[in-house]
Amino acid sequence: HPAHFLALLHPADAMRTVIYTAAVVAILAVAVGAAVTPPTFPTAYSAKLSVVAYNGQSATMNAYWQRSPSFNGTAYIGNSGTTVWDFGNGNNGNVYSILADRCQCYCPIQGTLQCNLQDSLCTYDYKHSAKFVGSGSIGGVAVNRFYWMEGLGPIPMNTVTLSVNQQSNAPVFQVRVIEPFGKYQGTENTTWTSFSVGTPPASVWNVPDKEYCQQCGNCNDASIAETFLGAKSFIPRQ
């Protein structure tokens, strides 16, 4: 028993032992506390994604994010096309489908929040409820894992586990379990194969023939999903 051990020591040695033990505990507490804090991600970055959707579709694309007072946009550029989300002054812009360097059609964003897109690193639930659930290794990279639930109030819609690089805090891998109203539908896996902080080039927001682009036939959420999955992009989760 620790108390019995200390009783055998000279009083000065016992005091030094207590002080040393307290110091070690304090250092460990600081280290663990730093490790469990979910990182705050940059507001502007470029990334390369590999995504396997819950319906079996897979895609590799470049993703560009910018959230700033001057512009809010997200663009996905892949072999099968481009999707540009122009959020205007917040959530009142348009999402454009581009193929063969021509705008195919667009849909009003209809109140969708930029931070609710599929690969978002800024969701409300992440920022307010993500918890550290352990460390590990992915492809030889040491990672910290964070877990949270996304829902409509107390009603679960998704659960998410995000793994981030322990050294750089860059995202590495994410598992999203899609379970609207508690009913399992599938899992989406997202891998970040590169992540570069900084304002994306202005060219990624370009919409060719924008002035001639027609609105898509039916711009509810379901039709946006059907239209823009063809461009290898993803609509909001909720």
Residue pairs with C-beta under 8 A, 6 or more apart in sequence:
6 14
6 17
6 18
7 14
9 17
35 132
35 135
35 144
35 166
36 131
36 132
36 144
37 132
38 126
38 127
38 130
38 131
38 132
38 146
39 164
39 169
40 127
41 121
41 122
41 169
41 171
42 197
43 65
43 66
43 67
43 68
43 122
44 65
44 66
44 67
44 68
44 197
44 198
44 199
44 200
45 64
45 65
45 195
45 196
45 197
45 198
45 200
46 62
46 63
46 64
46 65
46 194
46 195
46 196
46 198
46 200
47 62
47 63
47 64
47 65
47 119
47 171
47 192
47 194
47 195
47 196
48 60
48 61
48 62
48 63
48 192
48 193
48 194
49 59
49 60
49 61
49 62
49 63
49 76
49 119
49 190
49 191
49 192
49 193
50 58
50 59
50 60
50 190
50 191
50 193
51 58
51 59
51 60
51 61
51 118
51 119
51 188
51 189
51 190
51 191
51 234
52 58
52 188
52 189
53 59
53 186
53 188
53 229
53 234
54 178
54 185
54 186
54 187
54 188
55 186
57 229
59 78
59 80
59 232
60 78
60 79
60 232
61 76
61 77
61 78
61 232
61 233
62 76
62 77
62 78
63 74
63 75
63 76
63 119
64 73
64 74
64 75
64 76
64 77
64 200
64 204
65 73
65 74
65 121
65 200
66 72
66 73
66 74
66 199
66 200
67 114
67 115
67 122
68 199
71 205
72 87
72 88
72 89
72 90
72 93
72 114
73 84
73 85
73 86
73 87
73 114
73 205
74 84
74 85
74 87
74 114
74 117
75 82
75 83
75 84
75 85
75 200
75 204
75 205
76 82
76 83
76 231
76 232
76 233
76 234
77 204
78 231
78 232
78 233
79 232
80 99
80 230
80 231
80 232
81 97
81 98
81 99
81 104
81 230
81 231
81 232
82 97
82 98
82 99
82 231
83 95
83 96
83 97
83 98
83 228
83 231
83 232
83 233
84 95
84 96
84 98
84 204
84 205
84 206
84 207
85 93
85 95
85 109
85 114
85 117
86 93
86 94
86 95
86 96
86 205
86 207
87 93
87 109
87 114
88 94
88 109
91 109
91 111
91 112
91 113
91 114
92 109
92 111
93 108
93 109
94 106
94 107
94 108
94 109
95 106
95 107
95 109
95 112
95 224
95 228
96 103
96 105
96 106
96 207
96 210
96 213
97 103
97 104
97 105
97 106
97 216
97 227
97 228
97 230
97 231
98 104
98 207
98 208
98 231
99 230
99 231
101 208
102 208
102 209
103 207
103 208
103 209
103 210
103 212
103 213
104 213
105 213
105 214
105 215
105 216
105 217
105 227
106 207
106 213
106 214
106 215
106 216
107 215
107 216
107 219
107 223
107 224
107 227
108 215
108 219
110 219
110 221
112 235
112 236
113 236
114 120
114 122
115 122
115 123
115 124
116 123
116 236
116 237
116 238
117 234
117 235
117 236
118 176
118 188
118 190
118 234
118 235
118 236
118 237
119 174
119 190
119 234
120 126
121 171
123 150
125 148
125 149
125 150
125 151
125 160
126 146
126 148
126 160
126 162
129 148
129 149
130 146
130 147
130 148
130 162
131 146
131 147
131 148
132 144
132 145
132 146
133 145
133 146
133 147
133 161
134 144
134 145
135 142
135 143
135 144
135 145
135 166
136 142
136 143
136 145
136 163
137 143
138 163
138 172
138 173
139 172
141 165
141 172
142 165
142 166
142 167
143 163
143 164
143 165
143 166
143 172
143 173
144 163
144 164
144 166
145 161
145 162
145 163
145 164
146 161
146 162
146 163
146 164
147 159
147 160
147 161
147 162
148 159
148 160
149 156
149 158
149 159
149 160
150 156
150 157
150 158
150 159
150 160
150 237
150 238
151 157
151 158
152 238
155 181
155 182
156 179
156 181
156 182
157 178
157 179
157 180
157 181
157 237
157 238
158 176
158 177
158 178
158 179
158 237
158 238
159 176
159 177
159 179
160 174
160 175
160 176
160 177
161 174
161 175
162 171
162 173
162 174
163 171
163 172
163 173
163 174
164 170
164 171
164 172
165 171
165 172
170 192
170 195
171 192
171 195
172 191
172 192
173 189
173 190
173 191
173 192
174 189
174 190
174 191
175 187
175 188
175 189
176 187
176 188
176 189
176 190
176 237
177 184
177 187
178 184
178 185
178 186
178 187
178 188
178 237
179 185
207 213
216 223
216 224
216 227
217 223
221 235
221 236
224 235
225 235
228 234
228 235
229 235
